[in-house]
């Protein structure tokens, strides 16, 4: 039986260990932390959004980078199979708004326990507090490959032979193997042990690694009003991200949902999703435009404003919009409309009313930066998918080396899609006996 080592005890690593053990292998899982699944434990604010209960075509639509690469693995192990697998192994689930799937208990610890129990049942060998420092390999003698061998199609340059690792007491040791599955994650949430080891090893092997940056991450804003509004959530708003590209405004992204003001800028589900699309435009006068009343046309909104005005004719305008906006937001909308906040409602002219409609539907915030990896849900970038066989997850140029999960240049939106990438790529690993 071939010796298989899996590096990384997160979602992808644990599922790969289980999948291989179910196929009859005796894999060894190596994790640098003192416990498994540290990032999985904090996923979904501790509830763990396991997957998204949708069809494969919908999964693919929510993959931001290299969706076509995921075709084989998604069809090989989709969201329905993920749900069925966890339920068959003792974890009941529920589907919530947006088809998000959670354990009924709302505890990520139960997801982790399910994976650990299954590994224990299958006899997976687990090394904790053990850090792999180097992948060992031999140069591959391609001239000796036979045309009848399936490996001849890959034209390997190197062949995996083992790993060099460091134990808790600091001693260095070597473990021989013929297969290595790298499931080390990205750079997000570095406190969980994600330090980019898989990217470093790929570069050392001469493999291409796409540029790395934080994704599904909050954004920093120029305007000081964000700090003043910290903690305020705008619900059911429509956002648009616009940048100046070749001296022309270009619409980059639009969405509908919740936005949260923070002490540094903006966050919330729609902002996090947008970050994966607009990151590269940060130097192009990137603007967030908020429509606070997307359900109304401008004409309908104008009539709504007139109705509110008619009920508050003798009030200052700053005290006349309580039914239209959150109280903390009013002064900033009035300021954006260039209206004197102490002006009486009955004195507001049509031009000022038009500016008020503009402020309500095109409230603009200038984005200056993105928060860093400690606040990013995932990493965008990673091992180029051109280096990997999408049907087996094996690196094309290194015999016996497989990359799965976040370490690949594949990422998706929030809603359970990134964990589904982890489960699917892990179950996709195919080792020929």
TORZAKE-656984 format. One line per field, with one value per residue (C-alpha): x, y, z; chain; residue number from 0; residue in one letter. Coordinates in steps of 0.1 Angstrom, whole numbers. Layout:
<kebas>
c1	X,...
c2	Y,...
c3	Z,...
chain	A,...
n	NUM,...
res	A,...
</kebas>
This chain:
<kebas>
c1	0,13,22,0,6,-19,-6,-31,-59,-86,-118,-101,-74,-98,-122,-93,-81,-116,-121,-88,-93,-127,-109,-87,-56,-40,-33,-13,-26,-1,-13,10,-16,-25,-59,-77,-100,-92,-105,-135,-143,-148,-165,-199,-194,-191,-221,-203,-220,-213,-224,-251,-281,-282,-276,-241,-248,-256,-224,-204,-221,-208,-172,-154,-121,-116,-151,-145,-118,-144,-167,-153,-151,-185,-202,-182,-192,-219,-238,-265,-238,-221,-253,-260,-225,-227,-262,-252,-223,-246,-248,-284,-285,-309,-312,-317,-321,-300,-298,-271,-267,-259,-258,-291,-272,-257,-223,-193,-178,-203,-191,-155,-165,-182,-151,-128,-151,-151,-113,-110,-134,-112,-79,-64,-30,-29,1,-6,19,39,51,61,90,99,86,111,112,134,140,117,133,108,128,119,81,63,36,12,16,-10,17,33,5,16,53,64,95,97,85,75,96,87,85,109,90,96,81,68,102,120,136,136,126,119,89,90,59,48,19,14,-19,-13,-43,-26,-52,-44,-33,-66,-70,-33,-40,-54,-21,-26,8,11,33,16,23,60,64,48,72,102,90,89,51,31,13,-13,-10,-23,-45,-73,-108,-143,-129,-141,-131,-116,-132,-120,-151,-150,-188,-182,-166,-194,-219,-200,-224,-252,-266,-284,-308,-322,-300,-286,-249,-228,-190,-177,-141,-125,-110,-94,-110,-145,-166,-170,-196,-177,-202,-237,-257,-286,-286,-271,-243,-225,-206,-174,-147,-126,-151,-177,-185,-215,-223,-227,-194,-175,-187,-179,-143,-135,-144,-132,-98,-76,-93,-83,-61,-88,-109,-130,-164,-192,-226,-256,-292,-311,-345,-340,-376,-388,-383,-372,-407,-421,-394,-402,-438,-428,-406,-435,-458,-433,-428,-466,-467,-438,-441,-430,-401,-365,-356,-332,-362,-385,-370,-373,-397,-375,-340,-323,-319,-281,-280,-302,-276,-252,-279,-289,-252,-248,-278,-262,-293,-292,-303,-321,-341,-379,-395,-420,-391,-374,-375,-377,-340,-332,-357,-340,-306,-322,-334,-299,-284,-308,-302,-265,-249,-212,-183,-147,-129,-92,-80,-90,-85,-57,-57,-66,-101,-104,-126,-105,-74,-77,-49,-29,-15,-24,-51,-32,-7,-34,-54,-90,-101,-76,-62,-27,0,8,45,51,42,24,17,-19,-33,-68,-89,-81,-44,-56,-64,-101,-124,-161,-187,-200,-228,-211,-195,-159,-164,-180,-148,-129,-152,-154,-117,-109,-133,-119,-84,-78,-49,-45,-38
c2	0,34,58,89,121,149,183,204,195,219,211,200,180,161,153,141,118,104,99,81,59,49,38,15,37,44,81,102,136,162,194,221,233,215,207,201,225,258,279,256,262,299,297,313,331,298,282,268,274,239,244,260,237,244,227,224,252,275,265,273,307,316,307,340,327,297,283,259,242,232,214,179,181,197,171,144,156,183,201,174,148,169,173,135,126,147,135,99,104,117,155,167,199,227,250,287,319,320,281,283,250,248,220,220,226,258,247,244,221,195,196,192,164,146,147,137,108,95,97,78,51,47,46,78,84,120,140,173,200,188,213,202,224,209,186,160,149,132,143,122,101,107,86,54,60,35,46,21,39,65,86,91,116,139,142,146,166,156,127,130,110,124,153,170,179,195,181,200,196,212,180,175,143,128,108,88,87,84,108,142,161,197,212,240,267,303,334,344,342,336,331,297,286,297,310,303,272,256,286,286,249,254,282,261,234,259,259,290,308,335,368,366,390,391,384,385,413,447,479,512,545,581,596,601,596,558,560,582,557,527,498,511,485,496,468,461,486,484,490,497,498,522,529,554,532,549,582,567,555,517,497,468,452,456,438,441,434,445,470,477,509,503,525,522,520,495,458,435,406,426,445,413,397,428,428,397,415,451,445,453,487,502,528,538,561,533,544,527,541,533,534,534,530,506,494,528,547,582,594,571,582,619,613,596,625,649,629,631,668,674,659,679,713,734,713,716,691,674,664,655,623,599,576,575,569,556,586,585,586,617,644,628,625,661,672,652,670,704,714,735,711,739,749,745,718,742,763,734,741,716,718,709,681,667,668,650,622,621,617,589,569,578,582,579,566,565,533,537,503,468,452,426,388,386,400,382,351,337,342,350,336,305,276,281,257,252,232,208,180,190,153,141,172,160,185,178,182,165,129,121,157,170,204,209,236,272,268,266,296,291,312,319,342,338,314,281,280,281,252,233,239,223,192,187,190,167,140,145,133,102,79,50,17
c3	0,-9,19,16,36,39,51,68,92,80,61,29,47,69,41,19,48,52,14,10,41,27,-4,16,20,54,52,76,84,96,113,128,154,186,173,140,121,138,109,104,141,136,102,99,132,149,133,102,69,55,20,-2,-10,-47,-80,-96,-121,-92,-74,-105,-109,-74,-81,-87,-100,-123,-122,-151,-131,-106,-131,-125,-87,-82,-103,-85,-51,-50,-23,-20,-15,11,31,27,38,70,79,73,97,124,118,111,90,81,52,59,38,7,7,34,52,89,115,134,166,152,165,143,169,159,123,135,158,129,108,137,146,111,108,141,129,97,116,101,116,129,139,158,166,137,111,76,66,32,5,-7,-42,-69,-104,-126,-153,-181,-206,-187,-189,-210,-235,-218,-185,-177,-161,-195,-204,-176,-185,-149,-140,-104,-82,-45,-21,14,38,62,94,128,160,191,208,177,164,126,110,76,66,34,11,-25,-24,-7,-6,2,21,39,32,22,42,57,95,101,138,128,113,77,68,31,33,3,-19,-9,-17,-51,-59,-48,-71,-100,-102,-110,-82,-90,-71,-36,-18,8,-4,11,32,45,29,41,32,29,45,83,84,84,118,131,118,131,139,118,93,62,51,17,-1,-36,-40,-71,-73,-100,-110,-134,-162,-191,-180,-181,-152,-153,-134,-117,-95,-81,-55,-31,7,40,44,77,87,106,123,92,64,53,57,55,32,0,6,13,-19,-39,-26,-47,-78,-73,-55,-85,-91,-58,-75,-101,-80,-66,-54,-35,-46,-23,-33,1,-15,-44,-43,-55,-88,-85,-92,-65,-40,-48,-40,-7,2,-6,17,45,39,41,75,88,70,100,111,103,76,99,120,91,77,106,87,56,71,102,125,125,87,83,88,63,36,41,39,7,-7,2,22,53,80,99,69,74,53,37,24,6,-32,-61,-68,-33,-33,-65,-47,-18,-41,-56,-21,-13,-44,-51,-17,-26,-5,-17,-11,-3,7,18,52,56,59,96,86,52,50,21,0,-36,-58,-52,-72,-108,-119,-151,-130,-117,-133,-124,-125,-99,-82,-90,-100,-136,-134,-100,-97,-64,-55,-51,-41,-28,-11,-6,-16,-52,-73,-69,-47,-44,-28,8,14,19,-16,-4,20,-9,-29,0,2,-35,-43,-14,-25,-61,-52,-72,-65,-89,-71
chain	A,A,A,A,A,A,A,A,A,A,A,A,A,A,A,A,A,A,A,A,A,A,A,A,A,A,A,A,A,A,A,A,A,A,A,A,A,A,A,A,A,A,A,A,A,A,A,A,A,A,A,A,A,A,A,A,A,A,A,A,A,A,A,A,A,A,A,A,A,A,A,A,A,A,A,A,A,A,A,A,A,A,A,A,A,A,A,A,A,A,A,A,A,A,A,A,A,A,A,A,A,A,A,A,A,A,A,A,A,A,A,A,A,A,A,A,A,A,A,A,A,A,A,A,A,A,A,A,A,A,A,A,A,A,A,A,A,A,A,A,A,A,A,A,A,A,A,A,A,A,A,A,A,A,A,A,A,A,A,A,A,A,A,A,A,A,A,A,A,A,A,A,A,A,A,A,A,A,A,A,A,A,A,A,A,A,A,A,A,A,A,A,A,A,A,A,A,A,A,A,A,A,A,A,A,A,A,A,A,A,A,A,A,A,A,A,A,A,A,A,A,A,A,A,A,A,A,A,A,A,A,A,A,A,A,A,A,A,A,A,A,A,A,A,A,A,A,A,A,A,A,A,A,A,A,A,A,A,A,A,A,A,A,A,A,A,A,A,A,A,A,A,A,A,A,A,A,A,A,A,A,A,A,A,A,A,A,A,A,A,A,A,A,A,A,A,A,A,A,A,A,A,A,A,A,A,A,A,A,A,A,A,A,A,A,A,A,A,A,A,A,A,A,A,A,A,A,A,A,A,A,A,A,A,A,A,A,A,A,A,A,A,A,A,A,A,A,A,A,A,A,A,A,A,A,A,A,A,A,A,A,A,A,A,A,A,A,A,A,A,A,A,A,A,A,A,A,A,A,A,A,A,A,A,A,A,A,A,A,A,A,A,A,A,A,A,A,A,A,A,A,A,A,A,A,A,A,A,A,A,A,A,A,A,A,A,A,A,A,A,A,A,A,A,A,A,A,A,A,A,A,A,A
n	0,1,2,3,4,5,6,7,8,9,10,11,12,13,14,15,16,17,18,19,20,21,22,23,24,25,26,27,28,29,30,31,32,33,34,35,36,37,38,39,40,41,42,43,44,45,46,47,48,49,50,51,52,53,54,55,56,57,58,59,60,61,62,63,64,65,66,67,68,69,70,71,72,73,74,75,76,77,78,79,80,81,82,83,84,85,86,87,88,89,90,91,92,93,94,95,96,97,98,99,100,101,102,103,104,105,106,107,108,109,110,111,112,113,114,115,116,117,118,119,120,121,122,123,124,125,126,127,128,129,130,131,132,133,134,135,136,137,138,139,140,141,142,143,144,145,146,147,148,149,150,151,152,153,154,155,156,157,158,159,160,161,162,163,164,165,166,167,168,169,170,171,172,173,174,175,176,177,178,179,180,181,182,183,184,185,186,187,188,189,190,191,192,193,194,195,196,197,198,199,200,201,202,203,204,205,206,207,208,209,210,211,212,213,214,215,216,217,218,219,220,221,222,223,224,225,226,227,228,229,230,231,232,233,234,235,236,237,238,239,240,241,242,243,244,245,246,247,248,249,250,251,252,253,254,255,256,257,258,259,260,261,262,263,264,265,266,267,268,269,270,271,272,273,274,275,276,277,278,279,280,281,282,283,284,285,286,287,288,289,290,291,292,293,294,295,296,297,298,299,300,301,302,303,304,305,306,307,308,309,310,311,312,313,314,315,316,317,318,319,320,321,322,323,324,325,326,327,328,329,330,331,332,333,334,335,336,337,338,339,340,341,342,343,344,345,346,347,348,349,350,351,352,353,354,355,356,357,358,359,360,361,362,363,364,365,366,367,368,369,370,371,372,373,374,375,376,377,378,379,380,381,382,383,384,385,386,387,388,389,390,391,392,393,394,395,396,397,398,399,400,401,402,403,404,405,406,407,408,409,410,411,412,413,414,415,416,417,418,419,420,421,422,423,424,425,426,427,428,429,430,431,432
res	X,X,X,X,X,X,X,X,X,X,X,X,X,X,X,X,X,X,X,X,X,X,X,X,X,X,X,X,X,X,X,X,X,X,X,X,X,X,X,X,X,X,X,X,X,X,X,X,X,X,X,X,X,X,X,X,X,X,X,X,X,X,X,X,X,X,X,X,X,X,X,X,X,X,X,X,X,X,X,X,X,X,X,X,X,X,X,X,X,X,X,X,X,X,X,X,X,X,X,X,X,X,X,X,X,X,X,X,X,X,X,X,X,X,X,X,X,X,X,X,X,X,X,X,X,X,X,X,X,X,X,X,X,X,X,X,X,X,X,X,X,X,X,X,X,X,X,X,X,X,X,X,X,X,X,X,X,X,X,X,X,X,X,X,X,X,X,X,X,X,X,X,X,X,X,X,X,X,X,X,X,X,X,X,X,X,X,X,X,X,X,X,X,X,X,X,X,X,X,X,X,X,X,X,X,X,X,X,X,X,X,X,X,X,X,X,X,X,X,X,X,X,X,X,X,X,X,X,X,X,X,X,X,X,X,X,X,X,X,X,X,X,X,X,X,X,X,X,X,X,X,X,X,X,X,X,X,X,X,X,X,X,X,X,X,X,X,X,X,X,X,X,X,X,X,X,X,X,X,X,X,X,X,X,X,X,X,X,X,X,X,X,X,X,X,X,X,X,X,X,X,X,X,X,X,X,X,X,X,X,X,X,X,X,X,X,X,X,X,X,X,X,X,X,X,X,X,X,X,X,X,X,X,X,X,X,X,X,X,X,X,X,X,X,X,X,X,X,X,X,X,X,X,X,X,X,X,X,X,X,X,X,X,X,X,X,X,X,X,X,X,X,X,X,X,X,X,X,X,X,X,X,X,X,X,X,X,X,X,X,X,X,X,X,X,X,X,X,X,X,X,X,X,X,X,X,X,X,X,X,X,X,X,X,X,X,X,X,X,X,X,X,X,X,X,X,X,X,X,X,X,X,X
</kebas>
